[in-house]
Amino acid sequence: MNPQWNTPPNGDFARLVERLAAEAAKPKRPPAENEHVLDVGMTPSDAPRAGASHRLPATIPSPGAVPSPTADQIRLTVAKGLAIAWLVLLLALMAVGAPVPVLTLVFVGGLWAAHSLRRRFLPPGVANWREWLEQVARQQTERRSK
């Protein structure tokens, strides 16, 4: 085991950090012909700032820059939330040792609620949950491919 590892002599970490920052600020040499380069195609940013901290940017993007969720995304999120809450309730009831009729009632009630909410959540022309989820998945893959 190597107890020294990469520690600077006499524990002078400030000087080590300054040296590493100075090395990082130096202009990079052009890559060799067969050398793998990780930042190919990246545009160089401004000169490195010494002592720069990891703070949030001074400007906050405008609300128009963030795409607002579509109605399908909101419906999908609500449906997922209700399904997760229903499953958590079932698991909690099983963990406390609720009687089987109560578990059955909650299970059947959740299925009934999903069936009745289908008309409210599904857009017109969609017959069932599976068809709607496939349609949403197709739309998301189309957006990602653009």
C-alpha positions in Angstrom: 0.0 0.0 0.0 1.3 3.5 -0.9 0.4 5.9 1.8 1.8 8.9 -0.1 -0.3 8.5 -3.2 -0.4 11.9 -4.9 -0.2 14.1 -1.9 2.1 17.1 -2.2 5.2 17.4 -0.1 4.5 18.9 3.4 0.8 18.8 2.6 0.9 22.1 0.6 -2.4 21.6 -1.2 -2.9 25.3 -2.0 0.3 25.3 -4.1 -0.7 22.0 -5.8 -4.1 23.4 -6.7 -2.5 26.5 -8.1 -0.1 24.5 -10.2 -2.9 22.3 -11.5 -5.0 25.3 -12.4 -2.0 26.9 -14.2 -1.5 23.7 -16.2 -5.1 23.6 -17.1 -5.0 27.3 -18.3 -2.1 26.7 -20.7 -3.1 26.3 -24.3 -3.3 22.7 -25.4 -1.1 21.2 -28.0 -2.7 20.0 -31.2 -3.5 16.3 -31.0 -1.2 13.7 -32.7 -2.5 12.0 -35.9 -3.7 8.8 -34.2 -4.5 10.3 -30.8 -8.1 10.0 -29.5 -9.6 13.3 -28.6 -12.6 13.6 -26.3 -13.6 17.2 -27.1 -13.6 16.9 -30.9 -16.2 19.3 -32.4 -16.6 21.3 -29.2 -16.3 25.1 -29.5 -13.7 26.5 -27.1 -15.1 28.7 -24.4 -13.7 31.8 -22.9 -10.3 31.7 -21.3 -10.4 29.7 -18.0 -11.0 31.7 -15.0 -8.8 31.2 -12.0 -10.7 30.6 -8.8 -14.0 30.2 -10.6 -16.6 28.7 -8.4 -19.4 26.4 -9.3 -22.3 28.8 -8.9 -25.5 29.2 -10.8 -25.4 31.5 -13.8 -26.2 35.2 -13.1 -29.0 35.1 -15.6 -31.9 32.8 -15.4 -33.4 31.6 -18.7 -36.7 33.1 -19.6 -39.9 31.1 -18.9 -40.4 30.9 -22.7 -37.1 29.0 -23.1 -38.4 26.0 -21.1 -40.9 24.0 -23.1 -44.2 23.7 -21.4 -45.5 20.1 -20.9 -48.2 19.1 -23.3 -51.6 17.8 -22.2 -50.5 14.3 -23.0 -47.5 14.6 -20.7 -49.6 16.0 -17.9 -52.2 13.2 -18.3 -49.4 10.6 -18.3 -47.8 12.1 -15.2 -51.2 12.2 -13.3 -51.9 8.6 -14.4 -48.5 7.4 -13.2 -48.9 9.3 -9.9 -52.3 7.7 -9.3 -51.1 4.3 -10.1 -48.1 4.6 -7.8 -50.2 6.0 -5.0 -52.6 3.0 -5.5 -49.7 0.5 -5.3 -48.2 2.2 -2.3 -51.5 2.0 -0.5 -51.9 -1.7 -1.3 -48.3 -2.4 -0.1 -48.9 -0.3 3.1 -52.1 -2.2 3.8 -50.4 -5.5 3.3 -47.5 -4.4 5.5 -49.8 -3.6 8.4 -51.7 -6.9 8.0 -55.0 -5.6 6.7 -57.7 -8.2 6.3 -58.1 -9.8 2.8 -61.5 -8.2 2.2 -60.0 -4.7 2.7 -57.1 -5.5 0.3 -59.6 -6.9 -2.3 -61.8 -3.7 -1.9 -58.8 -1.4 -2.5 -57.6 -3.5 -5.4 -61.0 -3.6 -7.1 -61.6 0.1 -6.3 -58.3 1.0 -8.0 -59.2 -0.9 -11.1 -62.7 0.7 -11.1 -61.1 4.2 -10.7 -58.7 3.5 -13.6 -61.6 2.3 -15.8 -63.7 5.4 -14.9 -60.8 7.8 -15.3 -60.1 6.4 -18.7 -62.9 8.6 -20.3 -61.5 11.7 -18.5 -57.8 11.2 -19.2 -57.7 9.6 -22.6 -58.0 11.9 -25.6 -61.0 11.4 -28.0 -60.5 8.5 -30.4 -58.3 6.4 -28.2 -60.0 3.3 -27.0 -57.7 2.0 -24.2 -54.7 2.9 -22.0 -52.3 0.7 -24.0 -53.1 2.4 -27.3 -52.7 5.8 -25.7 -49.3 4.9 -24.1 -48.0 3.6 -27.4 -49.1 6.8 -29.1 -47.3 8.9 -26.4 -44.2 6.7 -26.8 -44.2 7.2 -30.6 -44.5 10.9 -30.2 -41.6 11.1 -27.7 -39.3 9.0 -30.0 -40.3 11.3 -32.9 -39.4 14.4 -30.9 -36.0 12.8 -29.8 -35.1 11.9 -33.4 -35.6 15.5 -34.6 
